[in-house]
Amino acid sequence: MEYIISFAKALGMFVVGLTAFRLMGSQAVGRLTDFDLVVAIAIGALIAKPLSDPELNAWISVVAIFALVVAQIIISWLSLKSTVFESVIAGKTIKVIDNGSIIMNGLRKARISKNELSEELRVKGFRSPSEVQEGFLEPNGKLSLFGKEKQDQSKKENQ
């Protein structure tokens, strides 16, 4: 009987976790900001707690999970209404390459090394920063790159 209760509790907490992430919206999982990552980790810990401690009432975790979901939804809504609030919660885009040159101040702000930037460039199909017109580190940690060839072609088309 104990195993059946544990099995049912695990399935129930899985449903609660899945529901929580669905309520927060796809942005919470698809492109995690620092805030969303903290919420996801906290939800994971709250799901695990009643599964590892049979004495703990699972409803305590359920209430705490939905409190985090409500907080995440409110903060997301406030971020949509205020660009200042959004930059505090999500962070700002940091320019790391301009016209083929690495912006060292941008790398320092982003706390990434030249080697890490070079690795990301290679992953994205660029051999060196000189092939990149502009490069930005987005608040979600992804690198956005605009190659020089595309920039040059669009300038020619506009003339």
C-alpha positions in Angstrom: 0.0 0.0 0.0 2.9 2.3 0.8 4.2 2.0 -2.8 0.9 2.8 -4.3 0.7 6.0 -2.2 4.2 7.0 -3.2 3.3 6.3 -6.9 0.1 8.3 -6.7 1.9 11.1 -4.9 4.6 11.2 -7.6 2.0 11.3 -10.4 0.1 14.0 -8.6 3.2 16.2 -8.1 4.1 15.7 -11.7 0.7 16.9 -12.8 1.1 19.9 -10.4 4.5 20.7 -11.9 3.3 20.4 -15.5 0.3 22.5 -14.7 2.5 25.2 -13.1 4.7 25.5 -16.1 1.7 25.6 -18.5 0.2 28.4 -16.4 3.4 30.4 -16.5 3.5 30.1 -20.3 5.9 28.8 -22.9 8.4 31.6 -22.4 9.1 30.3 -18.9 10.6 27.1 -20.3 11.5 28.0 -23.9 13.8 31.0 -23.1 14.6 31.0 -19.4 15.6 34.3 -17.9 17.4 34.3 -14.6 14.1 34.9 -12.8 12.4 32.0 -14.6 15.3 29.7 -13.9 15.1 30.4 -10.2 11.3 29.7 -10.3 11.9 26.5 -12.2 14.5 25.3 -9.7 12.3 26.2 -6.8 9.3 24.4 -8.3 11.5 21.3 -8.8 12.6 21.4 -5.2 9.0 21.8 -4.0 7.9 18.8 -6.1 10.8 16.7 -4.8 10.2 17.5 -1.1 6.9 15.6 -0.5 8.2 12.7 -2.6 11.3 12.3 -0.5 9.6 13.0 2.8 6.5 10.8 3.4 5.7 12.8 6.5 5.3 16.1 4.6 1.9 17.1 3.5 2.0 17.4 -0.3 -0.6 20.2 -0.2 2.0 22.5 1.4 4.2 22.1 -1.7 1.2 22.5 -4.0 0.3 25.8 -2.3 3.9 27.0 -2.5 4.2 26.0 -6.1 1.1 28.0 -7.1 2.4 31.0 -5.0 5.5 30.9 -7.2 3.4 30.6 -10.3 1.3 33.6 -9.3 4.5 35.6 -8.5 6.0 34.7 -11.9 2.8 35.7 -13.7 2.6 39.0 -11.9 6.2 39.8 -12.5 5.9 38.9 -16.2 2.9 41.2 -16.4 4.7 44.0 -14.7 7.6 43.5 -17.0 5.3 44.0 -20.0 4.0 47.2 -18.5 7.3 48.8 -17.5 10.6 48.7 -19.4 12.5 49.7 -16.3 11.0 46.8 -14.3 11.7 44.4 -17.3 15.4 45.4 -17.4 15.7 44.9 -13.6 14.1 41.4 -13.7 15.2 40.1 -17.1 18.4 42.1 -17.7 19.5 44.0 -20.8 20.9 43.1 -24.1 24.7 43.6 -24.2 26.5 44.4 -27.4 29.7 42.3 -27.7 30.6 42.8 -31.3 30.4 45.9 -33.4 31.5 46.0 -37.1 33.7 42.9 -36.6 35.4 44.2 -33.5 35.0 42.6 -30.0 33.7 45.1 -27.5 35.7 44.2 -24.4 33.5 46.3 -22.1 30.5 44.3 -23.3 32.4 41.0 -22.6 33.2 42.2 -19.1 29.5 43.2 -18.5 28.4 39.8 -19.8 31.1 38.0 -17.8 32.2 35.9 -20.8 35.7 35.4 -22.0 37.0 35.9 -25.6 37.4 32.1 -25.8 33.7 31.6 -24.9 32.7 34.2 -27.4 34.9 32.5 -30.1 33.3 29.2 -29.3 29.8 30.6 -29.7 30.8 32.2 -33.0 32.0 28.9 -34.3 28.8 27.1 -33.2 26.8 29.8 -35.1 29.0 29.3 -38.2 31.4 32.2 -38.0 35.1 31.7 -38.1 36.0 35.0 -36.4 34.4 38.2 -35.1 35.5 40.0 -38.3 32.7 38.2 -40.2 30.1 39.7 -37.8 28.5 43.1 -38.2 26.9 43.1 -34.8 26.7 40.6 -31.9 24.5 40.8 -28.8 24.2 38.7 -25.7 20.5 38.5 -25.0 19.1 38.5 -21.4 18.3 34.8 -21.8 22.0 34.0 -22.4 21.8 33.4 -26.1 24.1 35.1 -28.6 22.4 37.0 -31.5 24.7 37.6 -34.5 24.3 39.5 -37.7 26.8 38.7 -40.4 28.5 41.4 -42.5 27.4 39.8 -45.8 23.7 40.1 -44.9 24.2 43.7 -43.8 26.1 44.6 -47.1 23.4 42.9 -49.3 20.6 44.8 -47.6 22.4 48.1 -48.0 22.9 47.4 -51.8 19.2 46.4 -52.1 18.1 49.7 -50.5 20.2 51.8 -52.8 
